[in-house]
Amino acid sequence: MMSACVKWAKQEVDAFNAILARQLSGEKEGSEMWTRCVDTAKDHAGMLSEVGLDFRDLVGQNVVAAAEVSSSSSNAPAGLGLVMTEQSA
């Protein structure tokens, strides 16, 4: 039972990080807004650690790499995960 809970929690943290990376893809890494968002996410993870769920090291993991990939690719998901394509005339 415990391993199923740990697996589920890890999947949820990974999903959260993917959403966070998409939301931050329009912000430059290290900008004031980018830093505030990541810090807020880590603060919220810290609240969970108070009740025994310590995700502080996992929240925000790989957000930089995912944001760089999505901003460098013209067909990357944007905003709500929609793929932008060129419309043919």
N, C-alpha and C positions, 0 to 999 in steps of 0.2 A: 504493500500500500504506500509506504513512504517513497519508494523510488518513482512511483507513478505521480505523486505530488511534486517531487523535485523536477521530473521531466516536464510536467505541465507548467510549473513556474518558470523554468528556463525558456520554454517556448513562448510564454507570454512576455518575458523580458526581451527576448529577441524580436518579437512583433512590435513591442513598444519602441525599441531602438530603431527599427526600420521606419516607423512612422515619424519619429523624432528626426531622423536623417532626411526624410522627404521634406518635412516642414522647414528644416534649416538649410535646404539645398540652395535657396535664394540668398542666403546670408553668407558673407565672407567669414571664414573661420577666424576667430579671435576678435571679431567686431563686438561692440557693446551688446547688441541684441543677441548674437550667437552665444556669447558668454553668459548673459542673464538667463537664457532659456536652458542651457546645459546645467547651470548652477541650480536653477529652480527644480529641474528634474532630479538632480542629485540630492537636493534638500528633501524632496518628497520621499525618495528612497531611504533617506536617513530616518524619516518618521517611521517607516516600516521596520527599521532595525530596532526601534524602541520596543517593539512587540515580538522580537525574535526572528524577523525576516530581513536578513542583511543582503540587500542587492546593490549596495553603494558602488561596489567595484564593477558591477555588470551594466548598470544604467549608463548610457552614453558611450558604451564600448563600440568601437568601429563606426561611430557616427561621422567622424572626419573622413574616413575612407569612402563611406557610402555617399556623403555629400559631394566629394570631389568627383566620383564616378558619375553621379547624376548630372552635375553641372558641366562635365566635359563631353557628354554624349548628347547629340541633338535629338535622339529618339528616347531619351530618358523619361521616366514618369515625372509628371509635374503636378504640384499641388495635391490633388486628391488621388494621385496615382494614375492619372489619365495619360496615355501616350499621345504626344503631339506628333501629327503627321502633316506633310505638305498636301494641300488640296490640289488635285489636278484641274486644269482649266477646261 
